[in-house]
Amino acid sequence: MRSAAMLLSVVVPVYNVARCIHRGYESLKTQTFNEFELIFVDDGSTDGGGLLCDELAASDGRIRVIHQKNSGAGGARNAGIEAARGEYIVFFDIDDALHPDAFLVISRHLVQYHPEIMIFGYNEIDSTVGYNIRFVFEPITIRSNNELRDAYVERLAGLGIPNGFVWNKVYSRSFLLSHSIRFENLKIQQDEVFNLLAYRYATRVSVIPDVLYDYFIYHKGNTRSQYIPERINIYRRVRDAFLELKDFWKLDDVRLDVYIYKRYIDSLIFNVNYNLFHRSNGMSYHHRIATLRELMQEDDTRRSLEHLGCMVSLRNKYIYALQHRSAMLYDVFRRMDVAIAVLKKGVRKIIR
């Protein structure tokens, strides 16, 4: 019988989230299955978060704290993988919450089925907008990599279960170590690239219907609202990670092609609207338009639009502008949307 005490290692990256540490720790402390180790990775916090982790470690023998220079969430998780002693690794974001029985449900499944990757459901909660979406997945048990490949498009390519998170998954530590699966140094979306690499080698994957995690969307300070100079290159890396897995498995499915290239075009549009024209971007207006024009002319954009062909609706005004390579028309559409958003915000204030 394996030691339950070393079944789970919980890796928690910590960077300038001192305000969330006690609430997040409470979510872990109150687990009905409490025989786990907790690894806080202080990723160069400047708000006292590292000190708070040390204080918690002094009162809870399950806690270890790693202090390191800032290397991003991926680098912090990599440090946690290297330090972990448990048979399985759980990644937890300190500003989210686990349901009280989460580790109990997880541990029972792991002991019975021994998966390399386990996936569970979650709630997506946005208290600002006022919605709570419950993601419940149909149970599935994968027993070979070929079986995973066959199920991928229907179940795991984002058409069914999102690839983009690690906090609703559990990973065998020996599986990660034996295949050198680590997070890349990406400011955002490193979770998705990590999972796409893991799927290449996984032979035992379990999906359970239980909803065990609350994922909170925060509008202030989230990565979607930040200016990230390398954002478009990160989107390219995500697209390439999909294509690499597709080539590795020799998958030929038009639905997957549409998904990959549509996602890239959507990401390109997001990058232009919310990053290129971000107030923190120091470019002049003419430089921004010139950069937009360059993006439109690139082979990446042209190839993506060609792959989509007539499968995307021309009612999407931004895709229409991209297809016609008109930076000025694109900016007219963008300005219209900004004006409409400002007008709606003003009307909401008046109604209140």
N, C-alpha and C positions, 0 to 999 in steps of 0.2 A: 504493500500500500504506500503510495507516494505521500510525502509530507505536505499536508494542506497549507502549512505555514509558508512554504516556498512555492506555492502554485502560482501566485500573482505578484507581479511587480507593477506598481502604478507610477508612471512617469509623468511629471507635471512641470512644463516649462513656466518660468516666472520671469517676466520682464515688465517692470513698472505697472504692476497690477496690485499694489499693496491694498487698495481699497476692497479687493475681492478675495483676498487670501483666507480670512477667517470664515467667510460664508462658504467658499469652496471647500475648505478643510472640513467644515461641519458636515458637508455632503458626503465626505469620505469617512469621517469619524463615526457617523451614525449607521454605517452599513451593517446589516444583520450578519453578514459573513465578514469578520474583521481580522482574519489571519492573513495579512498581506504586508508587503513592504511598500513604503511610499518614498519616492525619490523626487525631491524638489530640485530642479536645476535653475539656480539663480543666474540668469543670462545677462549679467552686468547691470542689474537694476540700479537706478539712481534715486528711487523713491522710498528706500528703506524696506523694500520687499524681502531682500535677502536676510535682513536682520529678523524680520517677522518669522521667516522660515526657520532660522536658527532657534528662536524662542519656542516654536512649536516642537522642534526636534528635542529640545531639552525636556519637554513634558510628555513626549510620546516616543517610546523606544522603537517603533516601527519606521520612524522617519530618518532618512539620510538627506543631507543637503550638499549639493555640488555648487560651488561658486566658480564662475568662469567669465571671461570677457565676452561681450555681446557678439553672438554669432547667428542670431535669428532663431525662430522656433524650431527649424529643422536641425540646426547645430545643437540646440539644447536637447532635443529628443535623441539625437545620435549619442550624446554623452550619457543619457539615461539608458539607452540600449547597452552600451558598453559596461555600465555600472550595475545593471540589473542582475539579480541572483535568482529570480523566480523562473518557473518553467514557462510562464506566459507573461506577455507585456500588455498592459492597458495604458493608453494615452488619454490623459484627462486635461481639459482646459479649465483653468481655475475660475473663470468667469461663467462657467456653466454649472449644471447640477446633475448628479446621478440619483436615480430612484433608490430608496432604502434597501430594497432586495436585489439590486443589480448584481452585486458580486456573488450573491448566493445562487442566483439563476445561472450566471456565467460559470461559476465553479462546478456546479452539478453537470452542466453540459460538457465542459472540458474533460472532466474525469471520466465521463461515460463514452465520449466520441473521439477525443484526442485530435481535434482539427489543427491544421497549421494556421488557418485564418477563420475567425468566427465573426459573423455580422449580426447586429441586432437593430431593432427599431428605435426611433427617437421622436421627440416633439420639437418642432421649430417654432420658437416663440418670439414675437415682436410686440412688446408691450406698447411701443410708441404708436404703431399703426393699429394695434389691437387685434392680432390674429394668433392662432395657435393651430399649426398644421401637424397632424399626427401621421407619421410614416411607419406603416406596418407592412412588413415584407412576408411574402409567402415562404413557408419553410422549404429548404432545399438542402440536400446532402450531396456533396461532390466527392468522388472517391478516386479521381485520377485527373491529370492535367488535360488529357484529351476530353474528358467529360466537362471540365471547366471551360475549355475552348468551345465546345459545342453549345454550352449554355450561355456563353458570354454575351452575345448580342441581345438575346431575349431578356436576360436577367441582370447583367452586371455592367453593361456599357453606358449606363446613365439613362437608358431607355426604361430600365426597371429600378435597379438599386444604384444610387449615386456613388461614383468612384471617389468623390472629392473630399472625404473625411477619413481620419484615422480614429477619432474618438468614439465611433460606433462600431469599432472592430477590436478584436483581440488577436494577438499574433504570438505564435510559438517563438520563443527566444532562440532556440536552436535552429529553427527554420531561417530566421533573419540572419543569424551569424553564419550559417553554412553557405548561404548564397550571397553574402556580403550586401544585403539589402539595407541601404541607408537613405536618409533624406538628402536631397540636393540643396545647395545654397541658393534658395529662391526666396524672395521677399514674401511672395504669396503663392498659393496653390501647390506648395511642396507636397501636401498630403496626396494629391491626385497622382503626381508623378511617382511617388513612393508606392502607391497601390498598383499602378500599372506595371511597375517593375516586379512587384511581388507576385502578380498573377502569372507571370511567365513560368514560375517554378512551383507554384502551389499544386499539391496533389490531393489535399484534404481540406475542403472548405465547407463550413456549416452556416446556414442562414436560419435564424430563429425569428418567430413573429413577435416576441416580447419587446415592448417599448420600455427602455431602461434609462434613457438619457434625455435631458432637457437642454437644447441648444438655443441660446439667447442671441438675438440679433441686436446689436447696439449701433445706433446711427452716428453717435459722436465718437470720433476717433477710430472707426473701423477701417479696414484696409481698402474697402470700396471707395471711401471718401478721401483717401490720402492721395497726394501726388507722388507717384512712384516713377522716376525717370525711366527705369528699365521695364516698365509694365508690358509693352508690346512684345519684347523679347521673351518674357515669361510666358505670355500666351502662345508664342511660337513653340516654346519648349513643351508646353502641355500638348499642343497639337502633335508635335513630333513624337512624344511619348506614346500617344495613341497609335500613330502610324508604325512605330517600332514594334509595338505589341502585335498589331495587325500583320506586319511582315513576319514576325517571329512565328506566329501561329499559321501563317499563310491563309488568313481569313479573306474571303471574297464575298462581301455582303453589301449591297448598295445602301441599305439602311444605315450601316456603320459609316460608310463614306459620307452620306448626307449629314449624319450626326457630327462627325469630326469637323467637316468643312463649314457647316452652318455655325457650329460653336465658335470656330475661329473668326468667321465674319462678324458674329455677334460681339466677340471680344474686341475685335478691331474697332467696331462702332463704339463700344463702351470706352475704349482707350482714347479715341478721338474726343468724344463728348465730355468725358469726365476727367481725363488726364492731360491730354494735349491742351485743352482749354481751361485747365484748373487754374485757380487764382494764384497758386504757389509756383506755377510754371513761369519762369522769368523771360520766356521768349516774347518778342514783339508780335503784334497781330500778323504782320506780313510774314514773319518767320514761321508762325504756326500754320498759316495757309500754305506756305511752301512745303512744310513738313507733311501736311495732309496730302498735298499733291504728290509728293514722293511716295507716300504709303499707297496711294491709289495706283501708281505706276509700277509698283513692285511685282515681281513674278509671284510672290506669295499670294497677293490679293487676286491677281488674275487667275491663277490656277484654282484657287478656292471657289471663285465665282463660276469658273468653267465646270468644276466638279458638281456644283449645285445645279447648274443649268436652269431649266424651267421649273425646278422643284421648289424654288423660293418665290413667294408672292411679290410681284412688283408693287403691291400696295405698301410694302416697306420702302418708304421714301429714301432712306439712307442707302439701301442696297441699290435702288434706282440710280442714285447719284454716283455710287461706286462703279456700277456697270458702265456709266457714261463718263467716268473719270473726270467729273466736274467738281473741283474743290469749292468753287463759289456757290454752286447750287446746293452742295452739301451744307455749307455754312448758312445759307438761307434757311434750310430746314432746321438746322440746329438752333438758330436764333429764334425761329418761330416757336419751337418747343420751350426754350428758356422763357420767352415772353408769356406763353400760356401758363407755365408753372408759376411764374411770379404773380400772374393775375389770379390763379386759383388760390394761392397762398393768401392774397389780399382778401378775397371773398370769404375764406374760412375765418379770418380774423374779424371781419365785419359780422358774420353770423354768430360768432361767439359773444 
